[in-house]
Amino acid sequence: MKFDPASNIQHLKQFGEFGDVNPSITDSSTYTFLKAGDMEETFLGHTEGCFLYSRHWNPTNKYLADALAAMEDTESAWITASGMAAITCSLLQICSAGDHIITSVTTYGGTYAFLKNYLPKFNIEVSFVDIANLKQVENAIKPNTKVIYTESVTNPLLQVSDIPELAKIAHRNNALLMVDNTFTPMIMSPARLGADIVVYSMTKFINGKNDCVAGAICGSRQFIDDLSNVNNGTAMLLGPVLDPLRSSSILKNLHTLHLRIRQHSKNAMFLAQELSQAGLKLSYPGLENHPQHELHKSLMNEEYGFGGMLAIDFGTVAKANQVMQKMQLADVGYLAVSLGYFKTLFSCSGKSTSSEIPDSVQQQMGLSQGLVRFSVGLDNDISDGLNSILRICREEGVIG
Ligand SMILES: *Cc1c(COP(=O)(O)O)cnc(C)c1O
């Protein structure tokens, strides 16, 4: 049967304490107990439906976590105060000193910096591979490999990860597959494809308003319970909990995610087709010339399209900057980092969100200095944007 993440969220029955159509917002950090014994049991993690302290769990975050678990078809989920908190807590929960991680070399810049510069402090070893080359992934496996880490569609090069095959490699070697699905919520359901842990920056498409930073971890009940364990859970002990006020607003935005994703995808596909036809060097998984177009098709849930992200190579930083400034003046969108917003956002990846990656490595992984990443907005009529981009590219001599 077809998997339908949007209906899974829609069918949840989440009410407030007076039958409010939106769940109540917890305005408390602590909770009373009528019986002292109940508090003791809750500390031991034995009581369902009791809350102890809002860094551990709070009811508002639980509603949002339940909705995300329904969307991903995982047993459980946990809400964090940022996408980086979701990624770092999950990796630190799984890995101890002496362990080994295999990661895609093309990842979000912050993730790359954590893996490259931060984890060595704990003697956790990391191998960076071309995630589209399964042989290379397999060859990187060591006896102490605990995790294979990737993004469903990688930032900023838009490589598509073969999640089912990566899961097989991980599981054959007693390792876990962890997938950052920030670029493709609803479009891909990594847990259904074999991933053990799915992480999100909810800052992006899921919230879609660029009004806050937030993240989420989806996985088995055991993994989420371990993360929030009062004695040794990484999320509980490092404490990156999201404020319940924000959680409640993200939950409301989650209910329109399916509509937004379809419009992002529709606009991105239109721009990708028209701009590549005009001769721009463009990467979009929805185009047949994308190296993993067929793979993307075989992994995606129907009806959500190929996502809102596309990348155009303008050759040099100078040219990219010139084009971006003109696009902003022509109201194509904003020259800004981040993604999943209702306005189109664009930035030169090598000098912004991937600037943590050294120039030589950027070159190796095929990240051109002039690569501009677009997060295509929800424009009701994107043809205005298209015409402006075409005019600017002609003016700048990027196309004839
Ligand atoms: C933004 C982003 C992150 C980091 O999330 P924050 O919410 O900024 O901490 C991680 N992965 C990807 C793919 C991102 O785009």
The ligand as an SDF file (V2000), in Angstrom:
LIG
                    3D

 15 15  0  0  0  0  0  0  0  0999 V2000
   20.4280   23.6980    8.3810 C   0  0  0  0  0  0  0  0  0  0  0  0
   20.8280   22.2790    8.2960 C   0  0  0  0  0  0  0  0  0  0  0  0
   21.3140   21.5990    9.4280 C   0  0  0  0  0  0  0  0  0  0  0  0
   21.5260   22.2970   10.7540 C   0  0  0  0  0  0  0  0  0  0  0  0
   20.3150   22.6610   11.3340 O   0  0  0  0  0  0  0  0  0  0  0  0
   20.1520   23.8920   12.3820 P   0  0  0  0  0  0  0  0  0  0  0  0
   18.6890   23.8740   12.6390 O   0  0  0  0  0  0  0  0  0  0  0  0
   20.6460   25.1250   11.7060 O   0  0  0  0  0  0  0  0  0  0  0  0
   20.9660   23.5490   13.5830 O   0  0  0  0  0  0  0  0  0  0  0  0
   21.6240   20.2670    9.2920 C   0  0  0  0  0  0  0  0  0  0  0  0
   21.4850   19.6180    8.1160 N   0  0  0  0  0  0  0  0  0  0  0  0
   21.0270   20.2350    7.0070 C   0  0  0  0  0  0  0  0  0  0  0  0
   20.8950   19.4620    5.7400 C   0  0  0  0  0  0  0  0  0  0  0  0
   20.6910   21.5880    7.0710 C   0  0  0  0  0  0  0  0  0  0  0  0
   20.2430   22.1930    5.9600 O   0  0  0  0  0  0  0  0  0  0  0  0
  1  2  1  0
  2  3  1  0
  2 14  2  0
  3  4  1  0
  3 10  2  0
  4  5  1  0
  5  6  1  0
  6  7  2  0
  6  8  1  0
  6  9  1  0
 10 11  1  0
 11 12  2  0
 12 13  1  0
 12 14  1  0
 14 15  1  0
M  END
$$$$
